């Protein structure tokens, strides 16, 4: 898919602020610093539409990126970052829950993980949480370029097992460095966007 137009429309904290034109949305969830912003930038061929940060926990709102005037990527706050107070964490939890529970235009959620490591307790919890709301999940296992080719399948299988992934959900090994997995990611997303 060729993205010719990309803009951030709003950073929302509640339902009242969500865009209202009713076009499909794909949400991105994942640990702080797992590479969600790099994934977005790679997918749309932009250096920094989504701001990458060396400070984890930077995304504290739901960021709506409108692409080709046809659909949104919605970046939700990262989780699993220790330096955030319990109160902050509860606030985010509520914000995310409201979005995942009520958003009718949400077509699928990309759960971004780091293929080098076994999914964390937070990743496993997030996957279960999304399945609880009966949302389709696509696991994007980033940093694939850091794994030798011969070992990639082992890492993919480890992720599938740790998350206890359901058969209808896809996993896409991905590299924001090399762009590997990008075509497959668009192909997979297209099936949800056209659904």
N, CA, C and O atoms as a DFTB+ gen file, in Angstrom:
780 C
 N C O
     1  1       0.847      -1.190       0.000
     2  2       0.000       0.000       0.000
     3  2       0.883       1.241       0.000
     4  3       1.853       1.320       0.753
     5  1       0.548       2.195      -0.836
     6  2       1.339       3.415      -0.908
     7  2       0.622       4.500      -0.113
     8  3      -0.528       4.840      -0.389
     9  1       1.320       5.030       0.869
    10  2       0.729       6.093       1.685
    11  2       1.189       7.431       1.115
    12  3       2.376       7.758       1.148
    13  1       0.246       8.192       0.598
    14  2       0.601       9.480      -0.005
    15  2       0.282      10.638       0.931
    16  3       0.780      11.750       0.760
    17  1      -0.562      10.353       1.929
    18  2      -0.919      11.422       2.853
    19  2      -0.981      10.860       4.270
    20  3      -1.648       9.856       4.522
    21  1      -0.290      11.509       5.179
    22  2      -0.289      11.048       6.568
    23  2      -0.229      12.254       7.487
    24  3       0.601      13.147       7.313
    25  1      -1.118      12.267       8.466
    26  2      -1.102      13.397       9.403
    27  2      -1.594      12.932      10.765
    28  3      -2.405      12.013      10.876
    29  1      -1.078      13.594      11.804
    30  2      -1.634      13.287      13.125
    31  2      -2.806      14.227      13.319
    32  3      -2.669      15.443      13.183
    33  1      -3.966      13.656      13.640
    34  2      -5.192      14.445      13.699
    35  2      -5.465      14.919      15.120
    36  3      -5.777      16.089      15.342
    37  1      -5.346      14.006      16.080
    38  2      -5.598      14.418      17.466
    39  2      -4.922      13.449      18.421
    40  3      -4.777      12.261      18.132
    41  1      -4.512      13.980      19.564
    42  2      -4.082      13.151      20.688
    43  2      -5.228      13.213      21.689
    44  3      -5.446      14.231      22.346
    45  1      -5.948      12.116      21.790
    46  2      -7.189      12.116      22.576
    47  2      -6.992      11.438      23.922
    48  3      -6.182      10.520      24.056
    49  1      -7.742      11.900      24.919
    50  2      -7.723      11.208      26.214
    51  2      -9.081      10.604      26.538
    52  3      -9.191       9.791      27.456
    53  1     -10.127      10.994      25.791
    54  2     -11.433      10.390      26.062
    55  2     -12.274      10.340      24.795
    56  3     -11.963      10.960      23.778
    57  1     -13.336       9.584      24.903
    58  2     -14.241       9.314      23.791
    59  2     -14.731      10.576      23.083
    60  3     -14.879      10.600      21.861
    61  1     -14.981      11.633      23.878
    62  2     -15.495      12.882      23.298
    63  2     -14.557      13.445      22.232
    64  3     -14.978      14.186      21.344
    65  1     -13.262      13.073      22.339
    66  2     -12.271      13.664      21.424
    67  2     -11.974      12.788      20.209
    68  3     -11.277      13.221      19.292
    69  1     -12.494      11.564      20.192
    70  2     -12.194      10.683      19.062
    71  2     -12.717      11.289      17.760
    72  3     -13.747      11.962      17.767
    73  1     -12.020      11.059      16.641
    74  2     -12.545      11.498      15.343
    75  2     -13.898      10.833      15.085
    76  3     -14.163       9.728      15.558
    77  1     -14.747      11.530      14.323
    78  2     -16.118      11.039      14.163
    79  2     -16.486      10.648      12.739
    80  3     -17.652      10.363      12.467
    81  1     -15.500      10.628      11.803
    82  2     -15.961      10.365      10.429
    83  2     -16.219       8.892      10.126
    84  3     -16.645       8.550       9.023
    85  1     -15.964       8.027      11.096
    86  2     -16.381       6.638      10.938
    87  2     -15.536       5.797       9.988
    88  3     -15.997       4.762       9.508
    89  1     -14.302       6.227       9.708
    90  2     -13.439       5.402       8.852
    91  2     -12.714       4.360       9.712
    92  3     -12.551       4.563      10.915
    93  1     -12.276       3.238       9.105
    94  2     -11.699       2.155       9.902
    95  2     -10.431       2.570      10.658
    96  3      -9.705       3.478      10.252
    97  1     -10.197       1.869      11.770
    98  2      -9.021       2.134      12.590
    99  2      -8.286       0.840      12.908
   100  3      -8.892      -0.212      13.117
   101  1      -6.972       0.950      12.938
   102  2      -6.097      -0.139      13.386
   103  2      -5.329       0.418      14.581
   104  3      -4.622       1.418      14.452
   105  1      -5.460      -0.218      15.735
   106  2      -4.755       0.276      16.924
   107  2      -3.415      -0.426      17.079
   108  3      -3.240      -1.560      16.634
   109  1      -2.474       0.257      17.712
   110  2      -1.160      -0.334      17.997
   111  2      -0.945      -0.326      19.496
   112  3      -0.981       0.721      20.143
   113  1      -0.719      -1.516      20.036
   114  2      -0.446      -1.636      21.465
   115  2       0.920      -2.293      21.626
   116  3       1.379      -3.013      20.739
   117  1       1.555      -2.045      22.742
   118  2       2.855      -2.687      22.979
   119  2       3.564      -2.030      24.140
   120  3       3.183      -0.953      24.598
   121  1       4.592      -2.692      24.604
   122  2       5.398      -2.152      25.694
   123  2       6.015      -0.825      25.283
   124  3       6.279      -0.583      24.105
   125  1       6.239       0.028      26.269
   126  2       6.980       1.263      26.016
   127  2       8.323       0.886      25.404
   128  3       8.968      -0.066      25.842
   129  1       8.734       1.629      24.401
   130  2      10.055       1.422      23.794
   131  2      10.191       0.159      22.963
   132  3      11.312      -0.254      22.667
   133  1       9.084      -0.468      22.575
   134  2       9.189      -1.706      21.795
   135  2       9.337      -1.397      20.306
   136  3       9.701      -2.267      19.515
   137  1       9.048      -0.141      19.933
   138  2       9.236       0.232      18.531
   139  2       7.948       0.481      17.759
   140  3       7.905       0.298      16.542
   141  1       6.890       0.900      18.466
   142  2       5.625       1.190      17.764
   143  2       5.797       2.359      16.794
   144  3       5.351       2.300      15.649
   145  1       6.451       3.422      17.269
   146  2       6.633       4.606      16.412
   147  2       7.492       4.270      15.194
   148  3       7.204       4.711      14.082
   149  1       8.538       3.494      15.410
   150  2       9.400       3.092      14.284
   151  2       8.605       2.255      13.284
   152  3       8.789       2.379      12.073
   153  1       7.727       1.409      13.796
   154  2       6.872       0.591      12.929
   155  2       5.979       1.499      12.077
   156  3       5.898       1.338      10.859
   157  1       5.311       2.451      12.731
   158  2       4.424       3.372      11.993
   159  2       5.217       4.110      10.916
   160  3       4.800       4.167       9.759
   161  1       6.360       4.673      11.303
   162  2       7.160       5.453      10.352
   163  2       7.620       4.604       9.169
   164  3       7.636       5.070       8.029
   165  1       7.996       3.352       9.450
   166  2       8.450       2.468       8.373
   167  2       7.294       2.125       7.436
   168  3       7.458       2.112       6.216
   169  1       6.143       1.851       8.006
   170  2       4.979       1.465       7.204
   171  2       4.549       2.589       6.254
   172  3       4.071       2.327       5.150
   173  1       4.721       3.833       6.689
   174  2       4.247       4.949       5.859
   175  2       5.392       5.696       5.178
   176  3       5.185       6.748       4.573
   177  1       6.608       5.139       5.283
   178  2       7.780       5.770       4.653
   179  2       8.014       7.212       5.076
   180  3       8.320       8.072       4.250
   181  1       7.867       7.465       6.371
   182  2       8.162       8.796       6.903
   183  2       9.234       8.632       7.954
   184  3       9.276       7.636       8.677
   185  1      10.107       9.632       8.027
   186  2      11.148       9.552       9.051
   187  2      10.555       9.695      10.450
   188  3      10.847       8.893      11.337
   189  1       9.720      10.718      10.644
   190  2       9.265      10.920      12.021
   191  2       7.874      11.528      12.151
   192  3       7.683      12.512      12.867
   193  1       6.907      10.939      11.459
   194  2       5.527      11.362      11.725
   195  2       5.187      10.944      13.165
   196  3       4.678      11.736      13.959
   197  1       5.487       9.677      13.472
   198  2       5.328       9.213      14.851
   199  2       6.660       9.464      15.541
   200  3       7.700       8.989      15.086
   201  1       6.627      10.201      16.625
   202  2       7.871      10.569      17.300
   203  2       8.438       9.387      18.065
   204  3       7.773       8.802      18.920
   205  1       9.678       9.048      17.742
   206  2      10.336       8.009      18.535
   207  2      11.031       8.714      19.689
   208  3      11.429       9.872      19.572
   209  1      11.170       8.024      20.778
   210  2      11.762       8.661      21.940
   211  2      12.659       7.681      22.667
   212  3      12.386       6.481      22.718
   213  1      13.741       8.212      23.233
   214  2      14.598       7.328      24.024
   215  2      14.019       7.193      25.431
   216  3      14.431       6.325      26.201
   217  1      13.066       8.056      25.756
   218  2      12.408       7.968      27.064
   219  2      11.147       7.136      26.939
   220  3      10.186       7.574      26.307
   221  1      11.124       5.937      27.530
   222  2       9.912       5.117      27.470
   223  2       8.754       5.832      28.160
   224  3       8.951       6.716      28.994
   225  1       7.540       5.422      27.786
   226  2       6.372       5.972      28.459
   227  2       5.995       7.357      27.955
   228  3       5.274       8.091      28.632
   229  1       6.476       7.716      26.777
   230  2       6.229       9.061      26.258
   231  2       4.798       9.230      25.713
   232  3       4.187      10.284      25.891
   233  1       4.279       8.208      25.061
   234  2       2.908       8.307      24.542
   235  2       1.940       8.184      25.713
   236  3       1.821       7.122      26.323
   237  1       1.253       9.275      26.018
   238  2       0.338       9.235      27.159
   239  2      -1.095       9.509      26.734
   240  3      -1.978       9.712      27.568
   241  1      -1.313       9.510      25.418
   242  2      -2.647       9.776      24.881
   243  2      -2.897       8.774      23.762
   244  3      -1.996       8.028      23.378
   245  1      -4.107       8.759      23.245
   246  2      -4.391       7.957      22.052
   247  2      -4.096       8.852      20.850
   248  3      -4.807       9.827      20.607
   249  1      -3.052       8.518      20.104
   250  2      -2.666       9.354      18.962
   251  2      -3.272       8.810      17.675
   252  3      -2.981       7.687      17.263
   253  1      -4.112       9.616      17.052
   254  2      -4.811       9.209      15.829
   255  2      -4.046       9.725      14.604
   256  3      -3.987      10.932      14.369
   257  1      -3.464       8.808      13.828
   258  2      -2.760       9.161      12.591
   259  2      -3.664       8.816      11.412
   260  3      -4.018       7.655      11.210
   261  1      -4.030       9.822      10.646
   262  2      -4.924       9.595       9.508
   263  2      -4.077       9.353       8.255
   264  3      -3.193      10.146       7.929
   265  1      -4.359       8.246       7.558
   266  2      -3.555       7.855       6.402
   267  2      -4.410       7.821       5.146
   268  3      -5.461       7.180       5.103
   269  1      -3.936       8.525       4.124
   270  2      -4.631       8.580       2.818
   271  2      -6.103       8.985       2.945
   272  3      -6.916       8.664       2.079
   273  1      -6.434       9.686       4.020
   274  2      -7.841      10.058       4.280
   275  2      -8.768       8.841       4.308
   276  3      -9.984       8.983       4.187
   277  1      -8.191       7.640       4.467
   278  2      -9.007       6.428       4.328
   279  2      -9.133       5.634       5.626
   280  3     -10.135       4.953       5.846
   281  1      -8.122       5.720       6.481
   282  2      -8.155       4.978       7.740
   283  2      -7.173       5.594       8.729
   284  3      -6.375       6.466       8.384
   285  1      -7.255       5.114       9.975
   286  2      -6.371       5.610      11.029
   287  2      -5.485       4.504      11.579
   288  3      -5.899       3.348      11.666
   289  1      -4.248       4.873      11.952
   290  2      -3.454       4.112      12.908
   291  2      -3.682       4.826      14.236
   292  3      -3.564       6.049      14.311
   293  1      -4.005       4.076      15.273
   294  2      -4.196       4.687      16.585
   295  2      -3.153       4.107      17.536
   296  3      -3.187       2.926      17.882
   297  1      -2.228       4.968      17.948
   298  2      -1.152       4.548      18.842
   299  2      -1.633       4.731      20.275
   300  3      -1.925       5.849      20.698
   301  1      -1.715       3.629      21.025
   302  2      -2.188       3.724      22.411
   303  2      -0.977       3.737      23.342
   304  3       0.093       3.269      22.956
   305  1      -1.124       4.267      24.568
   306  2       0.038       4.370      25.455
   307  2       0.737       3.026      25.663
   308  3       0.090       1.984      25.776
   309  1       2.046       3.069      25.711
   310  2       2.833       1.859      25.985
   311  2       2.633       1.430      27.429
   312  3       2.293       2.235      28.296
   313  1       2.851       0.146      27.666
   314  2       2.676      -0.355      29.031
   315  2       3.982      -0.962      29.534
   316  3       4.963      -1.081      28.799
   317  1       3.960      -1.340      30.803
   318  2       5.102      -2.067      31.360
   319  2       6.287      -1.193      31.706
   320  3       7.401      -1.686      31.883
   321  1       6.049       0.109      31.803
   322  2       7.178       0.969      32.156
   323  2       7.099       1.345      33.620
   324  3       6.115       1.929      34.073
   325  1       8.149       1.005      34.356
   326  2       8.108       1.078      35.820
   327  2       7.997       2.494      36.385
   328  3       7.423       2.687      37.457
   329  1       8.542       3.489      35.672
   330  2       8.643       4.815      36.288
   331  2       7.331       5.591      36.310
   332  3       7.308       6.770      36.665
   333  1       6.249       4.936      35.934
   334  2       4.988       5.647      35.890
   335  2       4.201       5.334      37.153
   336  3       4.083       4.174      37.549
   337  1       3.669       6.363      37.776
   338  2       2.974       6.161      39.045
   339  2       1.740       5.297      38.846
   340  3       1.202       5.179      37.746
   341  1       1.316       4.703      39.942
   342  2       0.160       3.814      39.894
   343  2      -1.072       4.586      39.412
   344  3      -1.899       4.065      38.663
   345  1      -1.172       5.843      39.863
   346  2      -2.322       6.677      39.489
   347  2      -2.342       6.907      37.969
   348  3      -3.380       6.781      37.319
   349  1      -1.172       7.247      37.426
   350  2      -1.045       7.439      35.974
   351  2      -1.468       6.172      35.242
   352  3      -2.229       6.209      34.275
   353  1      -0.949       5.051      35.736
   354  2      -1.211       3.773      35.096
   355  2      -2.702       3.475      35.062
   356  3      -3.223       2.981      34.062
   357  1      -3.397       3.785      36.180
   358  2      -4.842       3.553      36.230
   359  2      -5.571       4.450      35.238
   360  3      -6.541       4.037      34.602
   361  1      -5.089       5.681      35.117
   362  2      -5.698       6.631      34.179
   363  2      -5.585       6.088      32.745
   364  3      -6.559       6.094      31.992
   365  1      -4.389       5.622      32.382
   366  2      -4.188       5.051      31.042
   367  2      -5.054       3.837      30.832
   368  3      -5.665       3.657      29.779
   369  1      -5.096       2.988      31.875
   370  2      -5.884       1.759      31.792
   371  2      -7.325       2.085      31.433
   372  3      -7.917       1.459      30.554
   373  1      -7.881       3.076      32.128
   374  2      -9.255       3.490      31.878
   375  2      -9.429       4.025      30.464
   376  3     -10.419       3.742      29.790
   377  1      -8.447       4.801      30.032
   378  2      -8.493       5.409      28.696
   379  2      -8.455       4.323      27.609
   380  3      -9.183       4.387      26.619
   381  1      -7.595       3.337      27.822
   382  2      -7.472       2.264      26.836
   383  2      -8.709       1.370      26.843
   384  3      -9.201       0.951      25.795
   385  1      -9.186       1.096      28.020
   386  2     -10.369       0.241      28.140
   387  2     -11.562       0.874      27.434
   388  3     -12.294       0.209      26.701
   389  1     -11.740       2.165      27.668
   390  2     -12.844       2.884      27.022
   391  2     -12.718       2.748      25.495
   392  3     -13.701       2.491      24.800
   393  1     -11.513       2.922      25.001
   394  2     -11.302       2.849      23.554
   395  2     -11.569       1.434      23.028
   396  3     -12.328       1.251      22.076
   397  1     -10.942       0.443      23.653
   398  2     -11.080      -0.935      23.151
   399  2     -12.512      -1.457      23.283
   400  3     -12.969      -2.254      22.464
   401  1     -13.207      -1.004      24.315
   402  2     -14.569      -1.513      24.545
   403  2     -15.616      -0.851      23.668
   404  3     -16.595      -1.490      23.281
   405  1     -15.421       0.421      23.349
   406  2     -16.524       1.170      22.737
   407  2     -16.321       1.490      21.265
   408  3     -17.272       1.890      20.592
   409  1     -15.116       1.326      20.748
   410  2     -14.828       1.869      19.415
   411  2     -15.303       0.942      18.306
   412  3     -14.697      -0.102      18.063
   413  1     -16.372       1.315      17.642
   414  2     -16.934       0.427      16.619
   415  2     -16.125       0.409      15.326
   416  3     -16.206      -0.548      14.556
   417  1     -15.348       1.460      15.085
   418  2     -14.560       1.522      13.843
   419  2     -13.219       0.794      13.971
   420  3     -12.450       0.719      13.012
   421  1     -12.948       0.259      15.168
   422  2     -11.684      -0.468      15.382
   423  2     -11.753      -1.843      14.712
   424  3     -12.587      -2.672      15.076
   425  1     -10.881      -2.081      13.741
   426  2     -10.937      -3.313      12.959
   427  2      -9.987      -4.404      13.461
   428  3     -10.284      -5.593      13.354
   429  1      -8.848      -3.988      14.007
   430  2      -7.867      -4.955      14.507
   431  2      -6.864      -4.213      15.379
   432  3      -6.735      -2.991      15.304
   433  1      -6.157      -4.976      16.210
   434  2      -5.112      -4.384      17.050
   435  2      -3.786      -5.038      16.706
   436  3      -3.675      -6.263      16.653
   437  1      -2.780      -4.201      16.473
   438  2      -1.426      -4.717      16.278
   439  2      -0.759      -4.741      17.642
   440  3      -0.594      -3.702      18.281
   441  1      -0.376      -5.932      18.086
   442  2       0.349      -6.049      19.342
   443  2       1.829      -6.141      18.984
   444  3       2.283      -7.141      18.429
   445  1       2.570      -5.090      19.306
   446  2       3.974      -5.014      18.903
   447  2       4.849      -5.603      20.011
   448  3       4.828      -5.136      21.150
   449  1       5.624      -6.644      19.656
   450  2       6.520      -7.282      20.627
   451  2       7.946      -7.256      20.070
   452  3       8.161      -6.938      18.901
   453  1       8.898      -7.589      20.910
   454  2      10.307      -7.647      20.506
   455  2      10.671      -9.120      20.318
   456  3      10.709      -9.885      21.282
   457  1      10.939      -9.511      19.067
   458  2      11.164     -10.929      18.752
   459  2      12.396     -11.514      19.454
   460  3      12.519     -12.731      19.595
   461  1      13.300     -10.637      19.891
   462  2      14.529     -11.142      20.537
   463  2      14.240     -11.757      21.903
   464  3      14.968     -12.628      22.379
   465  1      13.157     -11.282      22.521
   466  2      12.854     -11.734      23.883
   467  2      11.521     -12.455      23.930
   468  3      10.630     -12.213      23.115
   469  1      11.407     -13.327      24.883
   470  2      10.108     -13.971      25.099
   471  2       9.110     -12.883      25.500
   472  3       9.481     -11.956      26.220
   473  1       7.845     -12.973      25.050
   474  2       6.860     -11.961      25.459
   475  2       6.816     -11.825      26.976
   476  3       6.900     -12.815      27.703
   477  1       6.683     -10.587      27.443
   478  2       6.663     -10.333      28.880
   479  2       5.293     -10.675      29.452
   480  3       4.344     -10.968      28.725
   481  1       5.226     -10.628      30.764
   482  2       3.964     -10.849      31.464
   483  2       2.933      -9.827      30.964
   484  3       1.763     -10.155      30.768
   485  1       3.387      -8.589      30.762
   486  2       2.493      -7.527      30.274
   487  2       1.987      -7.823      28.861
   488  3       0.819      -7.582      28.555
   489  1       2.872      -8.349      27.996
   490  2       2.460      -8.702      26.628
   491  2       1.375      -9.779      26.669
   492  3       0.368      -9.705      25.965
   493  1       1.613     -10.776      27.514
   494  2       0.682     -11.909      27.623
   495  2      -0.671     -11.421      28.136
   496  3      -1.725     -11.842      27.658
   497  1      -0.616     -10.527      29.117
   498  2      -1.828      -9.947      29.693
   499  2      -2.572      -9.127      28.640
   500  3      -3.796      -9.196      28.535
   501  1      -1.817      -8.352      27.863
   502  2      -2.426      -7.490      26.847
   503  2      -3.130      -8.334      25.783
   504  3      -4.241      -8.015      25.361
   505  1      -2.472      -9.410      25.354
   506  2      -3.082     -10.277      24.345
   507  2      -4.402     -10.853      24.881
   508  3      -5.422     -10.845      24.193
   509  1      -4.358     -11.347      26.116
   510  2      -5.556     -11.946      26.728
   511  2      -6.667     -10.901      26.866
   512  3      -7.846     -11.191      26.659
   513  1      -6.264      -9.690      27.219
   514  2      -7.197      -8.571      27.404
   515  2      -7.897      -8.246      26.080
   516  3      -9.114      -8.063      26.051
   517  1      -7.136      -8.175      24.995
   518  2      -7.712      -7.873      23.679
   519  2      -8.650      -8.999      23.226
   520  3      -9.699      -8.742      22.635
   521  1      -8.262     -10.244      23.509
   522  2      -9.110     -11.376      23.135
   523  2     -10.393     -11.375      23.970
   524  3     -11.445     -11.815      23.505
   525  1     -10.299     -10.883      25.194
   526  2     -11.475     -10.768      26.070
   527  2     -12.525      -9.872      25.408
   528  3     -13.725     -10.117      25.534
   529  1     -12.069      -8.838      24.709
   530  2     -12.986      -7.943      23.989
   531  2     -13.272      -8.451      22.574
   532  3     -13.890      -7.759      21.765
   533  1     -12.809      -9.676      22.291
   534  2     -13.045     -10.335      20.996
   535  2     -12.512      -9.507      19.821
   536  3     -13.140      -9.417      18.765
   537  1     -11.351      -8.912      20.034
   538  2     -10.742      -8.117      18.964
   539  2      -9.751      -8.972      18.178
   540  3      -9.020      -9.764      18.772
   541  1      -9.713      -8.828      16.844
   542  2      -8.677      -9.515      16.068
   543  2      -7.312      -8.909      16.415
   544  3      -7.171      -7.689      16.490
   545  1      -6.325      -9.755      16.621
   546  2      -4.982      -9.277      16.978
   547  2      -3.977      -9.751      15.930
   548  3      -3.989     -10.911      15.518
   549  1      -3.109      -8.832      15.507
   550  2      -1.975      -9.192      14.657
   551  2      -0.728      -8.895      15.482
   552  3      -0.493      -7.750      15.867
   553  1       0.070      -9.923      15.753
   554  2       1.301      -9.707      16.514
   555  2       2.404      -9.294      15.541
   556  3       2.713     -10.014      14.592
   557  1       2.988      -8.126      15.790
   558  2       4.112      -7.654      14.981
   559  2       5.364      -7.837      15.831
   560  3       5.589      -7.111      16.799
   561  1       6.173      -8.822      15.449
   562  2       7.383      -9.137      16.223
   563  2       8.553      -8.354      15.621
   564  3       9.137      -8.761      14.617
   565  1       8.884      -7.224      16.252
   566  2       9.888      -6.313      15.690
   567  2      11.319      -6.756      15.984
   568  3      11.566      -7.725      16.702
   569  1      12.240      -6.011      15.404
   570  2      13.687      -6.208      15.596
   571  2      14.152      -7.554      15.019
   572  3      15.108      -8.159      15.505
   573  1      13.453      -8.003      13.974
   574  2      13.789      -9.273      13.345
   575  2      15.209      -9.292      12.781
   576  3      15.855     -10.340      12.752
   577  1      15.694      -8.130      12.332
   578  2      17.050      -8.073      11.756
   579  2      18.133      -8.451      12.767
   580  3      19.263      -8.758      12.390
   581  1      17.775      -8.425      14.063
   582  2      18.758      -8.753      15.105
   583  2      18.878     -10.269      15.352
   584  3      19.726     -10.711      16.127
   585  1      18.028     -11.047      14.691
   586  2      18.033     -12.510      14.894
   587  2      18.592     -13.178      13.648
   588  3      18.155     -12.864      12.541
   589  1      19.562     -14.106      13.799
   590  2      20.077     -14.822      12.624
   591  2      18.946     -15.567      11.910
   592  3      18.041     -16.104      12.549
   593  1      19.013     -15.588      10.592
   594  2      17.921     -16.189       9.793
   595  2      17.524     -17.581      10.266
   596  3      16.335     -17.893      10.343
   597  1      18.488     -18.404      10.577
   598  2      18.209     -19.788      10.975
   599  2      17.452     -19.920      12.286
   600  3      16.868     -20.969      12.563
   601  1      17.455     -18.858      13.102
   602  2      16.821     -18.957      14.425
   603  2      15.474     -18.264      14.487
   604  3      14.789     -18.314      15.508
   605  1      15.092     -17.612      13.388
   606  2      13.871     -16.792      13.438
   607  2      12.619     -17.599      13.736
   608  3      11.783     -17.184      14.538
   609  1      12.488     -18.752      13.090
   610  2      11.281     -19.559      13.283
   611  2      11.120     -19.970      14.743
   612  3      10.014     -20.005      15.282
   613  1      12.254     -20.278      15.365
   614  2      12.226     -20.673      16.773
   615  2      11.668     -19.523      17.628
   616  3      10.854     -19.739      18.526
   617  1      12.120     -18.310      17.330
   618  2      11.655     -17.132      18.075
   619  2      10.174     -16.848      17.813
   620  3       9.435     -16.473      18.723
   621  1       9.751     -17.032      16.559
   622  2       8.337     -16.836      16.208
   623  2       7.477     -17.829      16.989
   624  3       6.469     -17.456      17.589
   625  1       7.888     -19.099      16.972
   626  2       7.120     -20.137      17.680
   627  2       7.066     -19.886      19.180
   628  3       6.050     -20.132      19.831
   629  1       8.175     -19.394      19.714
   630  2       8.219     -19.085      21.144
   631  2       7.183     -18.005      21.486
   632  3       6.509     -18.082      22.513
   633  1       7.070     -17.004      20.614
   634  2       6.096     -15.926      20.827
   635  2       4.671     -16.465      20.756
   636  3       3.835     -16.145      21.600
   637  1       4.402     -17.291      19.736
   638  2       3.058     -17.875      19.572
   639  2       2.666     -18.663      20.821
   640  3       1.543     -18.553      21.314
   641  1       3.619     -19.464      21.328
   642  2       3.322     -20.285      22.504
   643  2       3.143     -19.448      23.762
   644  3       2.208     -19.667      24.533
   645  1       4.038     -18.489      23.968
   646  2       3.970     -17.678      25.193
   647  2       2.660     -16.894      25.258
   648  3       2.061     -16.765      26.326
   649  1       2.225     -16.376      24.123
   650  2       0.979     -15.593      24.111
   651  2      -0.248     -16.491      24.048
   652  3      -1.377     -16.033      24.226
   653  1      -0.013     -17.783      23.792
   654  2      -1.120     -18.710      23.620
   655  2      -2.035     -18.195      22.508
   656  3      -3.250     -18.096      22.683
   657  1      -1.435     -17.871      21.368
   658  2      -2.153     -17.220      20.277
   659  2      -3.233     -18.104      19.676
   660  3      -3.057     -19.311      19.508
   661  1      -4.345     -17.478      19.359
   662  2      -5.428     -18.200      18.696
   663  2      -5.113     -18.311      17.204
   664  3      -4.430     -17.464      16.629
   665  1      -5.623     -19.367      16.604
   666  2      -5.267     -19.667      15.218
   667  2      -5.637     -18.582      14.224
   668  3      -4.953     -18.398      13.216
   669  1      -6.722     -17.857      14.505
   670  2      -7.136     -16.844      13.514
   671  2      -6.249     -15.596      13.535
   672  3      -6.331     -14.758      12.637
   673  1      -5.401     -15.476      14.560
   674  2      -4.542     -14.297      14.668
   675  2      -3.188     -14.525      13.985
   676  3      -2.578     -15.586      14.115
   677  1      -2.741     -13.503      13.259
   678  2      -1.481     -13.619      12.504
   679  2      -0.299     -13.096      13.322
   680  3      -0.462     -12.269      14.219
   681  1       0.889     -13.597      12.993
   682  2       2.121     -13.037      13.558
   683  2       3.016     -12.641      12.385
   684  3       3.199     -13.409      11.440
   685  1       3.567     -11.437      12.460
   686  2       4.412     -10.926      11.376
   687  2       5.780     -10.531      11.929
   688  3       5.893      -9.535      12.643
   689  1       6.821     -11.305      11.606
   690  2       8.168     -10.868      11.975
   691  2       8.490      -9.610      11.158
   692  3       8.235      -9.566       9.954
   693  1       9.051      -8.591      11.818
   694  2       9.174      -7.280      11.184
   695  2      10.493      -6.617      11.558
   696  3      11.004      -6.798      12.663
   697  1      11.035      -5.848      10.620
   698  2      12.215      -5.044      10.937
   699  2      12.030      -3.624      10.429
   700  3      11.867      -3.403       9.229
   701  1      12.056      -2.660      11.348
   702  2      11.944      -1.251      10.951
   703  2      13.243      -0.798      10.284
   704  3      13.267       0.199       9.562
   705  1      14.331      -1.550      10.536
   706  2      15.627      -1.228       9.914
   707  2      15.616      -1.579       8.434
   708  3      15.934      -0.747       7.584
   709  1      15.244      -2.830       8.132
   710  2      15.370      -3.336       6.760
   711  2      14.055      -3.302       5.985
   712  3      14.046      -3.427       4.760
   713  1      12.942      -3.130       6.708
   714  2      11.635      -3.135       6.038
   715  2      11.092      -4.534       5.794
   716  3      10.027      -4.696       5.197
   717  1      11.827      -5.555       6.259
   718  2      11.313      -6.926       6.110
   719  2       9.999      -7.053       6.878
   720  3       9.880      -6.585       8.010
   721  1       9.023      -7.687       6.249
   722  2       7.724      -7.884       6.900
   723  2       6.723      -6.798       6.560
   724  3       5.537      -6.926       6.860
   725  1       7.198      -5.719       5.928
   726  2       6.305      -4.581       5.643
   727  2       5.192      -4.957       4.656
   728  3       4.027      -4.628       4.879
   729  1       5.548      -5.638       3.580
   730  2       4.534      -6.012       2.584
   731  2       3.493      -6.944       3.188
   732  3       2.293      -6.795       2.960
   733  1       3.979      -7.906       3.961
   734  2       3.068      -8.844       4.615
   735  2       2.156      -8.105       5.595
   736  3       0.970      -8.416       5.707
   737  1       2.721      -7.124       6.303
   738  2       1.923      -6.351       7.258
   739  2       0.800      -5.604       6.532
   740  3      -0.346      -5.614       6.981
   741  1       1.132      -4.953       5.401
   742  2       0.094      -4.229       4.662
   743  2      -0.972      -5.184       4.113
   744  3      -2.169      -4.896       4.139
   745  1      -0.501      -6.317       3.621
   746  2      -1.438      -7.305       3.079
   747  2      -2.429      -7.759       4.157
   748  3      -3.633      -7.856       3.921
   749  1      -1.886      -8.031       5.337
   750  2      -2.708      -8.478       6.464
   751  2      -3.678      -7.377       6.891
   752  3      -4.856      -7.634       7.137
   753  1      -3.171      -6.155       6.973
   754  2      -4.020      -5.040       7.406
   755  2      -5.121      -4.750       6.390
   756  3      -6.248      -4.406       6.747
   757  1      -4.766      -4.895       5.128
   758  2      -5.756      -4.630       4.075
   759  2      -6.978      -5.522       4.254
   760  3      -8.110      -5.079       4.060
   761  1      -6.746      -6.782       4.625
   762  2      -7.882      -7.705       4.792
   763  2      -8.812      -7.223       5.906
   764  3     -10.024      -7.426       5.830
   765  1      -8.248      -6.581       6.950
   766  2      -9.109      -6.044       8.027
   767  2      -9.769      -4.741       7.618
   768  3     -10.932      -4.498       7.941
   769  1      -9.023      -3.899       6.904
   770  2      -9.565      -2.598       6.495
   771  2     -10.715      -2.745       5.506
   772  3     -11.658      -1.953       5.508
   773  1     -10.624      -3.772       4.660
   774  2     -11.669      -3.969       3.654
   775  2     -12.818      -4.814       4.176
   776  3     -13.814      -5.025       3.484
   777  1     -12.672      -5.287       5.385
   778  2     -13.637      -6.222       5.924
   779  2     -14.994      -5.568       6.155
   780  3     -15.927      -6.228       6.611
